[in-house]
Amino acid sequence: MRQVKQFTFTANFDIDIFDRYSSLTKLQRVYAYCLRFIKNAKIKGENRGERTIGALSIEELNEVSTKLIRHIQEREFSQDLACLERAQPLPRKSKLLTLNPFLDKGGLVRVGGRIANSSFQSDKKYPILLPQKHKFTDLLIRSEHVATDVPAFLDPLVQRVHI
C-alpha cells in the first residue's frame, strides 16, 4: 500500500516581506519564484512534465504585482475595501470617499474623477490606489526613477497609480 503525504503551505505576511528587500524587482522575483514553487508542488504524478521551469514569464511577474498590490490594499484600506466588495457606500469619515473608489475586475481598488471623461485608456483614467507611506510605494517610485532617469520621473507613474 502506498503512503500519501500531504503538506499545506500558507503565505503569511506577518513577516513584512516589503521590508526585506530594497529593490522592487528583487521583491517581485522572489515572490514570483515562491508562487511558482507552490504551483509546481501541486502538480502530481504523470503531470510532472507540466511544471514551469526557467526564467520567469511576464504573466508571472504581472500576477505577482497584482497580488502584492491587492495585499497592500487589504492591509491599508480594509474597511473601505470591505464596503466596496459588498457594494455598500463608504463611511462618511473614509479618506477615500472623495476619490470615487471602485473595484476593477482583478479586485484592485482604483480611483475615478474628472479624468474619466478623457479619451485615455482605462488604466490611465482609473489609476490603482496605493498608500502614500508604504514601503512598496517607495520601492515603486524608486524603481520608476531608476528606469526613466529623467527629472520628471513621476509622469508615467502618476498615470498608473494614485498615491
MODELLER restraints for C-alpha pairs under 7 A, 6 or more apart:
rsr = mdl.restraints
at = mdl.atoms
rsr.add(forms.Gaussian(group=physical.xy_distance, feature=features.Distance(at['CA:18:A'], at['CA:135:A']), mean=6.01, stdev=0.5))
rsr.add(forms.Gaussian(group=physical.xy_distance, feature=features.Distance(at['CA:18:A'], at['CA:136:A']), mean=6.14, stdev=0.5))
rsr.add(forms.Gaussian(group=physical.xy_distance, feature=features.Distance(at['CA:19:A'], at['CA:135:A']), mean=6.70, stdev=0.5))
rsr.add(forms.Gaussian(group=physical.xy_distance, feature=features.Distance(at['CA:21:A'], at['CA:27:A']), mean=5.82, stdev=0.5))
rsr.add(forms.Gaussian(group=physical.xy_distance, feature=features.Distance(at['CA:23:A'], at['CA:139:A']), mean=6.14, stdev=0.5))
rsr.add(forms.Gaussian(group=physical.xy_distance, feature=features.Distance(at['CA:24:A'], at['CA:139:A']), mean=5.26, stdev=0.5))
rsr.add(forms.Gaussian(group=physical.xy_distance, feature=features.Distance(at['CA:24:A'], at['CA:140:A']), mean=6.28, stdev=0.5))
rsr.add(forms.Gaussian(group=physical.xy_distance, feature=features.Distance(at['CA:24:A'], at['CA:143:A']), mean=6.40, stdev=0.5))
rsr.add(forms.Gaussian(group=physical.xy_distance, feature=features.Distance(at['CA:28:A'], at['CA:61:A']), mean=6.65, stdev=0.5))
rsr.add(forms.Gaussian(group=physical.xy_distance, feature=features.Distance(at['CA:28:A'], at['CA:64:A']), mean=6.26, stdev=0.5))
rsr.add(forms.Gaussian(group=physical.xy_distance, feature=features.Distance(at['CA:28:A'], at['CA:65:A']), mean=6.79, stdev=0.5))
rsr.add(forms.Gaussian(group=physical.xy_distance, feature=features.Distance(at['CA:31:A'], at['CA:64:A']), mean=6.79, stdev=0.5))
rsr.add(forms.Gaussian(group=physical.xy_distance, feature=features.Distance(at['CA:32:A'], at['CA:60:A']), mean=6.34, stdev=0.5))
rsr.add(forms.Gaussian(group=physical.xy_distance, feature=features.Distance(at['CA:32:A'], at['CA:61:A']), mean=6.35, stdev=0.5))
rsr.add(forms.Gaussian(group=physical.xy_distance, feature=features.Distance(at['CA:32:A'], at['CA:64:A']), mean=5.81, stdev=0.5))
rsr.add(forms.Gaussian(group=physical.xy_distance, feature=features.Distance(at['CA:40:A'], at['CA:51:A']), mean=5.29, stdev=0.5))
rsr.add(forms.Gaussian(group=physical.xy_distance, feature=features.Distance(at['CA:40:A'], at['CA:52:A']), mean=6.73, stdev=0.5))
rsr.add(forms.Gaussian(group=physical.xy_distance, feature=features.Distance(at['CA:70:A'], at['CA:108:A']), mean=5.83, stdev=0.5))
rsr.add(forms.Gaussian(group=physical.xy_distance, feature=features.Distance(at['CA:73:A'], at['CA:130:A']), mean=6.99, stdev=0.5))
rsr.add(forms.Gaussian(group=physical.xy_distance, feature=features.Distance(at['CA:74:A'], at['CA:81:A']), mean=6.79, stdev=0.5))
rsr.add(forms.Gaussian(group=physical.xy_distance, feature=features.Distance(at['CA:76:A'], at['CA:131:A']), mean=6.96, stdev=0.5))
rsr.add(forms.Gaussian(group=physical.xy_distance, feature=features.Distance(at['CA:80:A'], at['CA:90:A']), mean=6.11, stdev=0.5))
rsr.add(forms.Gaussian(group=physical.xy_distance, feature=features.Distance(at['CA:83:A'], at['CA:89:A']), mean=6.38, stdev=0.5))
rsr.add(forms.Gaussian(group=physical.xy_distance, feature=features.Distance(at['CA:83:A'], at['CA:90:A']), mean=6.00, stdev=0.5))
rsr.add(forms.Gaussian(group=physical.xy_distance, feature=features.Distance(at['CA:84:A'], at['CA:102:A']), mean=6.46, stdev=0.5))
rsr.add(forms.Gaussian(group=physical.xy_distance, feature=features.Distance(at['CA:84:A'], at['CA:103:A']), mean=6.73, stdev=0.5))
rsr.add(forms.Gaussian(group=physical.xy_distance, feature=features.Distance(at['CA:90:A'], at['CA:97:A']), mean=6.41, stdev=0.5))
rsr.add(forms.Gaussian(group=physical.xy_distance, feature=features.Distance(at['CA:99:A'], at['CA:111:A']), mean=5.60, stdev=0.5))
rsr.add(forms.Gaussian(group=physical.xy_distance, feature=features.Distance(at['CA:99:A'], at['CA:112:A']), mean=6.22, stdev=0.5))
rsr.add(forms.Gaussian(group=physical.xy_distance, feature=features.Distance(at['CA:99:A'], at['CA:113:A']), mean=6.70, stdev=0.5))
rsr.add(forms.Gaussian(group=physical.xy_distance, feature=features.Distance(at['CA:100:A'], at['CA:111:A']), mean=5.54, stdev=0.5))
rsr.add(forms.Gaussian(group=physical.xy_distance, feature=features.Distance(at['CA:100:A'], at['CA:112:A']), mean=5.20, stdev=0.5))
rsr.add(forms.Gaussian(group=physical.xy_distance, feature=features.Distance(at['CA:100:A'], at['CA:113:A']), mean=6.59, stdev=0.5))
rsr.add(forms.Gaussian(group=physical.xy_distance, feature=features.Distance(at['CA:101:A'], at['CA:109:A']), mean=6.34, stdev=0.5))
rsr.add(forms.Gaussian(group=physical.xy_distance, feature=features.Distance(at['CA:101:A'], at['CA:110:A']), mean=5.52, stdev=0.5))
rsr.add(forms.Gaussian(group=physical.xy_distance, feature=features.Distance(at['CA:101:A'], at['CA:111:A']), mean=4.32, stdev=0.5))
rsr.add(forms.Gaussian(group=physical.xy_distance, feature=features.Distance(at['CA:101:A'], at['CA:112:A']), mean=6.23, stdev=0.5))
rsr.add(forms.Gaussian(group=physical.xy_distance, feature=features.Distance(at['CA:102:A'], at['CA:109:A']), mean=5.57, stdev=0.5))
rsr.add(forms.Gaussian(group=physical.xy_distance, feature=features.Distance(at['CA:102:A'], at['CA:110:A']), mean=5.50, stdev=0.5))
rsr.add(forms.Gaussian(group=physical.xy_distance, feature=features.Distance(at['CA:102:A'], at['CA:111:A']), mean=6.33, stdev=0.5))
rsr.add(forms.Gaussian(group=physical.xy_distance, feature=features.Distance(at['CA:103:A'], at['CA:109:A']), mean=4.67, stdev=0.5))
rsr.add(forms.Gaussian(group=physical.xy_distance, feature=features.Distance(at['CA:103:A'], at['CA:110:A']), mean=6.11, stdev=0.5))
rsr.add(forms.Gaussian(group=physical.xy_distance, feature=features.Distance(at['CA:104:A'], at['CA:110:A']), mean=6.71, stdev=0.5))
rsr.add(forms.Gaussian(group=physical.xy_distance, feature=features.Distance(at['CA:108:A'], at['CA:128:A']), mean=6.93, stdev=0.5))
rsr.add(forms.Gaussian(group=physical.xy_distance, feature=features.Distance(at['CA:109:A'], at['CA:128:A']), mean=5.98, stdev=0.5))
rsr.add(forms.Gaussian(group=physical.xy_distance, feature=features.Distance(at['CA:109:A'], at['CA:129:A']), mean=5.80, stdev=0.5))
rsr.add(forms.Gaussian(group=physical.xy_distance, feature=features.Distance(at['CA:110:A'], at['CA:126:A']), mean=5.66, stdev=0.5))
rsr.add(forms.Gaussian(group=physical.xy_distance, feature=features.Distance(at['CA:110:A'], at['CA:127:A']), mean=5.44, stdev=0.5))
rsr.add(forms.Gaussian(group=physical.xy_distance, feature=features.Distance(at['CA:110:A'], at['CA:128:A']), mean=4.33, stdev=0.5))
rsr.add(forms.Gaussian(group=physical.xy_distance, feature=features.Distance(at['CA:110:A'], at['CA:129:A']), mean=5.33, stdev=0.5))
rsr.add(forms.Gaussian(group=physical.xy_distance, feature=features.Distance(at['CA:111:A'], at['CA:126:A']), mean=5.30, stdev=0.5))
rsr.add(forms.Gaussian(group=physical.xy_distance, feature=features.Distance(at['CA:111:A'], at['CA:127:A']), mean=5.87, stdev=0.5))
rsr.add(forms.Gaussian(group=physical.xy_distance, feature=features.Distance(at['CA:111:A'], at['CA:128:A']), mean=6.56, stdev=0.5))
rsr.add(forms.Gaussian(group=physical.xy_distance, feature=features.Distance(at['CA:111:A'], at['CA:129:A']), mean=6.43, stdev=0.5))
rsr.add(forms.Gaussian(group=physical.xy_distance, feature=features.Distance(at['CA:112:A'], at['CA:126:A']), mean=5.24, stdev=0.5))
rsr.add(forms.Gaussian(group=physical.xy_distance, feature=features.Distance(at['CA:115:A'], at['CA:125:A']), mean=5.63, stdev=0.5))
rsr.add(forms.Gaussian(group=physical.xy_distance, feature=features.Distance(at['CA:116:A'], at['CA:125:A']), mean=5.20, stdev=0.5))
rsr.add(forms.Gaussian(group=physical.xy_distance, feature=features.Distance(at['CA:123:A'], at['CA:160:A']), mean=6.13, stdev=0.5))
rsr.add(forms.Gaussian(group=physical.xy_distance, feature=features.Distance(at['CA:124:A'], at['CA:159:A']), mean=4.91, stdev=0.5))
rsr.add(forms.Gaussian(group=physical.xy_distance, feature=features.Distance(at['CA:124:A'], at['CA:160:A']), mean=5.55, stdev=0.5))
rsr.add(forms.Gaussian(group=physical.xy_distance, feature=features.Distance(at['CA:127:A'], at['CA:159:A']), mean=6.47, stdev=0.5))
rsr.add(forms.Gaussian(group=physical.xy_distance, feature=features.Distance(at['CA:127:A'], at['CA:160:A']), mean=4.83, stdev=0.5))
rsr.add(forms.Gaussian(group=physical.xy_distance, feature=features.Distance(at['CA:127:A'], at['CA:161:A']), mean=4.45, stdev=0.5))
rsr.add(forms.Gaussian(group=physical.xy_distance, feature=features.Distance(at['CA:127:A'], at['CA:162:A']), mean=5.56, stdev=0.5))
rsr.add(forms.Gaussian(group=physical.xy_distance, feature=features.Distance(at['CA:128:A'], at['CA:160:A']), mean=6.37, stdev=0.5))
rsr.add(forms.Gaussian(group=physical.xy_distance, feature=features.Distance(at['CA:128:A'], at['CA:161:A']), mean=4.49, stdev=0.5))
rsr.add(forms.Gaussian(group=physical.xy_distance, feature=features.Distance(at['CA:128:A'], at['CA:162:A']), mean=5.80, stdev=0.5))
rsr.add(forms.Gaussian(group=physical.xy_distance, feature=features.Distance(at['CA:129:A'], at['CA:161:A']), mean=5.84, stdev=0.5))
rsr.add(forms.Gaussian(group=physical.xy_distance, feature=features.Distance(at['CA:129:A'], at['CA:162:A']), mean=4.84, stdev=0.5))
rsr.add(forms.Gaussian(group=physical.xy_distance, feature=features.Distance(at['CA:129:A'], at['CA:163:A']), mean=6.22, stdev=0.5))
rsr.add(forms.Gaussian(group=physical.xy_distance, feature=features.Distance(at['CA:130:A'], at['CA:137:A']), mean=6.79, stdev=0.5))
rsr.add(forms.Gaussian(group=physical.xy_distance, feature=features.Distance(at['CA:130:A'], at['CA:161:A']), mean=6.75, stdev=0.5))
rsr.add(forms.Gaussian(group=physical.xy_distance, feature=features.Distance(at['CA:130:A'], at['CA:162:A']), mean=6.04, stdev=0.5))
rsr.add(forms.Gaussian(group=physical.xy_distance, feature=features.Distance(at['CA:130:A'], at['CA:163:A']), mean=5.07, stdev=0.5))
rsr.add(forms.Gaussian(group=physical.xy_distance, feature=features.Distance(at['CA:131:A'], at['CA:137:A']), mean=6.99, stdev=0.5))
rsr.add(forms.Gaussian(group=physical.xy_distance, feature=features.Distance(at['CA:131:A'], at['CA:163:A']), mean=5.75, stdev=0.5))
rsr.add(forms.Gaussian(group=physical.xy_distance, feature=features.Distance(at['CA:132:A'], at['CA:163:A']), mean=5.08, stdev=0.5))
rsr.add(forms.Gaussian(group=physical.xy_distance, feature=features.Distance(at['CA:144:A'], at['CA:153:A']), mean=6.70, stdev=0.5))
rsr.add(forms.Gaussian(group=physical.xy_distance, feature=features.Distance(at['CA:144:A'], at['CA:157:A']), mean=6.99, stdev=0.5))
rsr.add(forms.Gaussian(group=physical.xy_distance, feature=features.Distance(at['CA:145:A'], at['CA:153:A']), mean=5.28, stdev=0.5))
